[in-house]
Amino acid sequence: MTLFGGTALAALLGAASLLIRVGALPLMPIDETRYLSVAWEMWQHHSLLVPLLNGEPYAHKPPLLFWLIQLGWALFGTSTLVSRLMIPLVGLGAFWLLADIVRRLAPDARATARWAPLVLFGTTLWWLYLPLSMFDILLTTCLLLAVDGLVRHLTGGHRRALWLAGLGLGLGVLAKGPVVYLYWLPLALGLRCWRPAAGPTTAAAYRGVLAASLLGALIGLAWALPAAWVGGSDYAGAILWHQATGRLVDAFDHARPWYWYLPVLLAAGLPWVALWSRQRPWLATPLQRFAAWGVLPPLLLLSLISGKQIHYLMPTLPFLALWLTERLVARPPGRPWYLIALLAGVAGLMLALPELAARTLPAEPLSGWTRLGALLPLGLAAWLFRRPRRAVLVLAWPAALLALLWLLSPTLQRHYDLSPMAERLAGLEHQAAPLAYDGDYQDQFRFLGRLSTDLAVFEHDQALADWARAHPGGYLIASRRTTSPRREALAAFHQPYRGRTYFLVPAERWNAFIATSSD
């Protein structure tokens, strides 16, 4: 397999996987539905600089993801398929960038350059997030673009490559804010440990790092300063200060203990975690040291920051994949007992799926025929037992995960798809009926229903009751943990959602609805 072949195969498999998953699964609330709705509001209101959520400036994320989705709409129309493919297709570029970084940093490590994109594709966390319209795969691709520019500068001495590094950093700032520097600076400042002997002097290399870092910051400010002016003082304070510092000192969301990432990384790195203990020596080659600088310092910094989410690890995964690929290609693969055991576990889970679904989601059962899916992981496990091959070793795990997700897709569709409620709201909007939401609204219906009006949002019973009296022809959306025949009879429409039930209640029935048994 050639260098291009390994990268192209990873991209082809990634594209096939995301097409299957986009076809089999709905938009995943609350994140995907929210982000597409923000892009939809920006599109509706021609708000280029300031993202919007339910009519208000949305300061939680910069605009690059929303811009890319709107670019797809401008080129190919506003279909759901186009909307869901834009960010994952950009993410496929990470495979090429990773291979190019390896090829330039270690020209003799051709096998590593071939296999690293495939190892990355087969890593659990990367595989799970690649088809999602979220920020972390996009951020990782921008980071790899910046690292590729730096490596080009160090290996070729071309100063113009620093423009590429600065562009990658600037796009990273526009993707998810200054957090890109948390992953960039440790790797760039540690270049003395992994840079090739030839190329610019160490002092010149650090001057290049400084230049690229400043260029990235300027690109970010080129958006942030005009957006702060347009969005108002509250929005300016949020994007210029609160979002960057809130998670560093005292997280306003996702606060977890310092050690939280350690077990999470073990799960995120499946199926390759068993290779870690065999990675001896750990830091013998420049590539190993380069990969370690891309994983360990960011992991330490992330552990010290109070706000923690599993997808914050995403930008470290290409470097982790590179580090593990070094071991994978060092010698012919033996019988991978750890992966055989994992595949057997997935097969056992598939055999029990109907019973598990009946116990945990009785309203969304699975057919007994789903048990036949266990034949795939069992067949792959038998193949690896009899004839271990790198290609099967790398691809068996994502194939088993895809089969498991495909079997679960009918249940996941019923459990997560908010389209039925969104379509009802679109019909009411067409009739000019006022709409209100009970609780914390995350714009989860706007894109799905292609809504054009903002919902009135209330979190207190009295405010909801006052709104219902003032809008007798209106409707209120409420989410409840429990349902009953009485509640369902009072609602004009209801649907299950993630163990809860959404109710669409006419305003004149609201008092009777809230009088039913509470959660």
C-alpha positions in Angstrom: 0.0 0.0 0.0 1.5 3.3 -1.1 1.5 6.5 1.1 -1.3 8.0 -1.0 -3.1 4.7 -0.9 -3.2 4.6 3.0 -4.4 8.2 3.1 -7.0 7.7 0.3 -8.2 4.5 1.9 -8.7 6.3 5.3 -10.6 9.1 3.6 -12.7 6.7 1.5 -13.6 4.6 4.5 -14.4 7.8 6.5 -16.6 9.1 3.7 -18.5 5.7 3.5 -18.9 5.5 7.2 -20.3 9.0 7.5 -22.7 8.5 4.6 -24.0 5.4 6.2 -24.4 7.0 9.6 -26.0 10.2 8.2 -28.5 8.0 6.5 -29.2 5.8 9.5 -29.2 8.3 12.4 -31.0 11.6 13.0 -29.3 14.8 14.0 -28.2 14.3 17.5 -29.8 16.6 20.1 -28.8 18.8 21.7 -25.5 19.8 20.2 -26.0 19.0 16.5 -29.5 20.4 16.4 -28.4 23.5 18.1 -25.4 24.2 15.9 -27.3 23.7 12.7 -30.0 25.9 14.1 -27.5 28.7 14.9 -26.2 28.4 11.3 -29.8 28.5 10.0 -30.6 31.7 12.0 -27.4 33.4 10.7 -28.5 32.4 7.2 -32.0 33.7 7.7 -30.9 37.1 9.2 -27.8 37.5 7.0 -25.8 37.8 10.3 -22.3 37.1 9.0 -20.4 38.2 12.2 -22.6 37.3 15.1 -24.0 33.7 15.6 -27.6 33.7 16.8 -29.7 31.3 18.9 -33.4 31.9 19.2 -32.9 35.6 18.2 -30.1 36.3 20.7 -26.3 36.5 20.1 -24.8 33.1 20.7 -21.4 33.7 22.4 -20.5 30.1 23.2 -18.7 29.4 19.9 -16.9 31.3 17.1 -18.4 31.3 13.6 -16.2 29.0 11.4 -18.4 25.9 11.7 -21.5 28.0 11.0 -19.7 29.7 8.0 -18.8 26.3 6.5 -22.3 25.0 6.8 -23.6 28.2 5.1 -21.0 27.8 2.4 -22.5 24.4 1.6 -25.9 25.9 1.5 -24.8 28.7 -0.9 -23.2 26.1 -3.2 -25.6 23.1 -3.0 -28.8 24.2 -1.3 -30.1 23.9 2.2 -30.9 20.2 2.3 -30.3 18.3 5.5 -27.7 16.1 3.7 -25.6 19.1 2.6 -25.9 20.5 6.1 -24.7 17.3 7.8 -21.8 16.6 5.4 -20.0 19.9 5.4 -18.1 19.6 8.7 -17.3 15.8 8.4 -16.0 16.3 4.9 -13.6 19.0 6.2 -12.6 16.6 8.9 -11.5 14.0 6.3 -8.6 16.4 5.5 -7.0 15.5 8.8 -6.0 12.1 7.3 -4.0 13.8 4.5 -2.5 16.4 6.9 -1.3 13.7 9.4 0.3 11.7 6.6 2.0 14.8 5.2 3.4 15.7 8.6 4.9 12.2 9.0 6.3 12.2 5.5 8.1 15.6 6.0 9.2 15.0 9.5 10.6 11.5 8.9 11.0 10.7 5.2 12.2 7.2 6.0 9.1 6.3 8.0 7.0 5.6 5.0 5.1 2.7 6.7 4.1 5.0 9.5 2.9 7.6 7.1 0.8 5.0 5.3 -0.8 3.5 8.4 -1.2 6.4 10.7 -4.4 7.8 9.0 -6.0 4.3 9.2 -5.1 3.9 12.8 -6.7 7.4 13.5 -9.8 6.4 11.6 -10.1 3.2 13.7 -9.7 5.0 17.0 -13.0 4.8 18.9 -13.4 8.5 19.8 -12.4 9.7 16.3 -14.7 7.3 14.6 -17.6 8.3 16.8 -17.3 12.0 16.3 -16.2 12.1 12.6 -19.7 12.2 11.2 -21.0 14.8 13.7 -21.4 18.5 12.9 -19.4 19.5 16.0 -16.4 21.7 16.6 -13.7 19.3 17.8 -12.9 17.4 14.5 -12.9 20.8 12.8 -10.5 22.2 15.5 -8.2 19.2 15.1 -8.0 19.7 11.3 -7.1 23.3 11.8 -4.4 22.4 14.4 -3.0 19.8 12.0 -2.9 22.4 9.3 -0.9 24.7 11.6 1.5 21.8 12.6 2.0 20.9 8.9 3.0 24.5 8.2 5.5 24.4 11.1 6.9 21.1 10.0 7.3 22.4 6.4 9.2 25.4 7.8 11.5 23.2 10.0 12.2 20.7 7.3 12.5 22.9 4.2 13.4 26.3 5.7 10.7 28.0 3.8 9.3 31.0 5.6 6.2 31.1 3.6 5.2 27.8 5.3 4.7 29.9 8.4 1.8 31.6 6.7 0.2 28.2 6.5 0.9 27.6 10.2 -0.6 31.0 11.0 -3.6 30.3 8.8 -4.2 27.0 10.6 -4.1 28.7 14.0 -6.3 31.5 12.9 -8.9 29.0 11.6 -8.6 27.1 14.9 -9.4 30.3 16.8 -12.4 30.8 14.5 -13.4 27.2 15.0 -13.3 27.1 18.8 -11.5 30.1 20.2 -8.0 30.5 21.8 -8.1 26.9 23.1 -6.3 25.9 20.0 -3.1 27.4 21.6 -3.4 24.9 24.4 -2.6 22.1 21.9 -0.3 24.2 19.7 2.1 25.9 22.1 3.4 22.8 24.0 4.2 21.0 20.7 5.7 24.1 19.1 7.7 25.1 22.2 9.0 21.6 22.6 10.4 21.5 19.0 14.0 21.2 20.3 13.1 17.6 21.3 11.7 16.4 18.0 12.9 18.8 15.2 15.1 17.4 12.5 18.8 18.3 12.6 18.7 20.2 9.2 16.6 23.3 8.7 16.5 26.7 10.5 18.4 27.2 13.7 16.5 26.8 17.0 16.3 30.5 17.5 14.9 31.0 14.0 12.5 28.2 14.6 11.1 29.8 17.7 10.8 33.1 15.9 8.8 31.3 13.4 6.5 29.9 16.1 6.0 33.4 17.5 5.2 34.8 14.1 2.7 32.0 13.3 1.1 32.4 16.8 0.7 36.1 16.3 -0.7 35.7 12.8 -3.3 33.2 14.2 -4.3 35.6 16.9 -4.7 38.5 14.4 -6.9 36.3 12.2 -9.1 35.6 15.2 -9.2 39.2 16.2 -10.2 40.2 12.6 -13.5 38.5 13.4 -13.8 39.1 17.1 -13.4 42.9 17.2 -16.0 43.7 14.5 -18.3 41.0 16.0 -18.0 42.5 19.5 -18.9 45.9 18.0 -22.0 44.5 16.2 -23.1 42.2 19.0 -23.1 44.7 21.9 -21.3 44.9 25.2 -22.6 41.6 26.7 -21.6 39.7 23.6 -18.2 41.4 23.5 -17.5 40.5 27.1 -18.5 36.9 26.5 -16.3 36.3 23.4 -13.3 38.4 24.4 -13.1 37.3 28.0 -15.7 35.0 29.6 -15.5 32.1 27.3 -11.7 31.9 27.4 -11.2 32.3 31.1 -14.4 30.8 32.6 -13.2 27.2 32.0 -9.6 27.9 33.0 -10.4 29.0 36.6 -13.8 27.9 37.6 -15.9 26.1 34.9 -19.4 27.3 34.4 -20.2 24.0 32.8 -18.8 20.5 32.7 -16.7 20.8 35.9 -15.0 17.5 36.8 -12.0 16.3 38.9 -8.5 16.5 37.6 -8.1 12.8 37.1 -11.2 12.4 34.9 -9.4 12.2 31.6 -7.3 9.2 32.6 -10.0 6.5 32.4 -11.7 8.4 29.6 -8.5 8.3 27.5 -8.4 4.5 27.9 -11.9 4.2 26.4 -11.3 6.9 23.8 -8.2 5.1 22.6 -9.8 1.7 22.0 -8.8 -0.6 20.5 -5.2 0.5 20.7 -4.8 0.9 24.4 -3.3 -2.6 24.7 -0.4 -1.4 22.6 0.6 1.2 25.1 2.3 -1.1 27.6 4.3 -2.7 24.7 5.5 0.7 23.3 9.2 0.3 24.3 11.2 2.4 24.0 8.6 5.2 24.3 10.7 8.2 23.1 13.5 6.7 21.1 12.7 8.3 17.7 11.9 11.9 16.7 8.4 10.8 15.6 7.8 9.3 19.0 8.9 12.4 20.8 6.9 14.6 18.4 3.8 12.5 19.1 4.4 12.6 22.9 4.6 16.4 22.9 1.3 16.4 21.0 -0.4 14.2 23.6 1.1 14.5 27.1 1.4 18.3 27.8 -2.2 19.0 26.4 -3.5 16.1 28.5 -1.9 17.6 31.6 -3.2 21.1 30.9 -6.7 19.8 30.2 -6.6 17.9 33.5 -5.8 21.1 35.3 -8.7 23.0 33.7 -12.0 22.5 35.6 -14.2 22.2 32.5 -13.8 18.7 31.0 -15.6 16.9 28.1 -14.5 13.7 26.3 -14.3 15.5 23.0 -11.7 18.0 24.3 -9.3 15.1 23.8 -9.9 15.1 20.1 -6.9 17.3 19.0 -4.5 14.8 20.8 -5.8 11.8 18.9 -3.8 12.2 15.7 -0.6 12.3 17.8 -1.7 9.4 19.8 -2.4 7.5 16.6 1.0 8.4 15.3 2.7 7.2 18.5 0.8 3.9 18.4 1.4 3.4 14.6 5.2 3.4 15.3 4.7 0.3 17.3 2.2 -1.3 14.9 4.6 -1.1 12.0 7.7 -2.0 14.0 7.2 -5.8 13.5 4.6 -8.1 11.9 1.4 -8.2 13.9 1.0 -11.2 16.3 -2.3 -12.6 17.4 -4.2 -9.6 18.9 -5.9 -11.2 21.8 -7.1 -7.8 23.2 -8.9 -7.0 19.9 -10.3 -10.5 19.6 -11.7 -10.2 23.1 -13.2 -6.8 22.2 -14.8 -8.2 19.1 -16.2 -11.1 21.1 -17.6 -8.6 23.6 -19.3 -6.6 20.8 -20.8 -9.9 19.4 -22.2 -10.7 22.9 -23.7 -7.3 23.1 -25.3 -7.8 19.7 -26.8 -11.1 20.8 -28.4 -9.4 23.8 -29.6 -6.2 22.0 -33.3 -7.1 21.8 -33.5 -7.9 25.5 -31.4 -4.9 26.5 -33.6 -2.6 24.3 -36.8 -4.1 25.8 -35.5 -3.5 29.3 -34.1 0.0 28.9 -36.4 1.4 26.1 -39.6 -0.7 26.1 -41.3 1.8 23.8 -38.6 1.3 21.2 -38.1 -2.5 20.8 -35.6 -4.2 18.4 -36.3 -7.2 16.3 -34.8 -10.5 17.3 -33.2 -10.6 13.8 -30.6 -8.1 15.0 -28.8 -11.0 16.7 -27.5 -12.0 13.3 -25.3 -9.0 13.4 -23.0 -10.8 15.8 -21.7 -12.9 12.9 -19.6 -9.9 11.7 -17.5 -9.3 14.8 -17.3 -13.1 15.4 -16.0 -13.6 11.8 -13.5 -10.8 12.2 -12.3 -12.2 15.5 -11.9 -15.7 13.8 -9.9 -14.1 10.9 -7.6 -12.3 13.3 -7.1 -15.5 15.3 -6.2 -17.6 12.2 -4.4 -15.0 10.0 -3.5 -11.7 11.7 -3.0 -9.0 9.1 -2.5 -5.3 9.7 -5.4 -4.3 7.4 -7.8 -6.5 9.3 -6.3 -5.4 12.6 -6.9 -1.7 11.8 -10.3 -2.0 10.2 -12.0 -4.7 12.3 -12.9 -2.4 15.2 -14.6 0.4 13.2 -16.4 -2.3 11.1 -17.8 -3.8 14.3 -18.8 -0.4 15.7 -20.6 0.5 12.4 -22.5 -2.8 12.5 -23.5 -2.2 16.1 -24.7 1.3 15.4 -26.6 0.1 12.3 -28.4 -2.4 14.4 -29.3 0.2 17.0 -30.4 2.8 14.4 -34.1 2.0 14.5 -34.2 2.6 18.3 -31.9 5.6 18.1 -34.1 7.1 15.4 -37.2 6.8 17.6 -35.3 7.9 20.7 -33.5 11.0 19.4 -35.3 12.2 16.2 -37.0 15.5 17.0 -38.3 15.9 13.4 -42.0 15.0 14.2 -42.3 17.8 16.8 -40.3 20.2 14.6 -42.7 19.5 11.7 -45.7 20.2 13.9 -44.2 23.5 15.0 -43.6 24.4 11.3 -47.2 23.9 10.6 -48.3 26.0 13.5 -45.8 28.7 12.5 -47.4 28.7 9.0 -50.8 29.4 10.7 -49.2 32.3 12.7 -49.8 30.5 16.0 -47.7 31.9 18.9 -45.3 29.4 20.4 -43.6 29.2 23.8 -41.2 26.8 25.4 -41.1 25.7 29.0 -37.5 25.5 30.2 -34.0 25.9 28.8 -34.5 26.1 25.0 -31.5 25.2 22.9 -33.0 25.9 19.4 -33.3 22.2 18.9 -36.4 22.5 16.6 -35.4 25.5 14.4 -33.4 23.9 11.7 -35.3 20.6 11.7 -38.6 22.5 11.1 -36.9 25.3 9.1 -38.6 27.7 11.5 -38.3 31.5 11.0 -39.7 32.9 14.2 -38.3 32.9 17.7 -40.0 31.0 20.5 -40.9 32.7 23.7 -39.0 31.0 26.5 -40.0 30.9 30.1 -38.6 28.9 33.1 -41.2 29.8 35.7 -44.8 28.5 36.0 -46.3 31.9 36.6 -44.7 33.4 33.5 -45.9 30.5 31.5 -49.5 30.8 32.8 -49.5 34.5 32.1 -48.3 33.9 28.5 -51.0 31.2 28.0 -53.7 33.6 29.1 -52.4 36.4 26.9 -52.2 34.0 23.8 -55.3 31.8 23.9 -54.6 30.6 20.3 -51.0 29.7 21.1 -49.1 26.5 22.0 -46.6 25.6 24.6 -43.8 23.0 24.3 -43.0 21.1 27.5 -40.7 18.2 28.4 -41.7 15.8 31.2 -40.0 12.7 32.6 -43.4 10.9 32.9 -46.5 10.7 30.8 -50.1 9.7 31.5 -53.3 9.2 29.4 -54.5 12.5 30.9 -51.4 14.4 29.8 -51.5 12.9 26.3 -55.2 13.7 25.9 -54.6 17.4 26.9 -51.7 17.7 24.4 -52.2 18.4 20.7 -49.2 16.2 20.0 -46.6 14.3 22.0 -43.5 12.3 21.3 -40.9 10.4 23.3 -37.4 11.8 23.6 -34.4 10.4 25.5 -36.5 8.8 28.3 -38.7 11.9 28.5 -41.8 13.0 26.5 -42.3 16.3 24.6 -45.8 17.7 24.8 -47.3 20.3 22.5 -50.1 21.9 24.6 -52.7 24.4 23.4 -52.6 27.5 25.6 -56.2 27.1 26.7 -55.4 23.6 28.2 -52.1 24.7 29.9 -53.6 25.1 33.4 -55.2 21.7 33.2 -51.9 20.2 31.9 -49.8 21.6 34.7 -52.4 20.4 37.2 -51.6 16.8 36.3 -49.2 14.8 38.4 -45.7 16.5 38.4 -42.4 14.9 37.5 
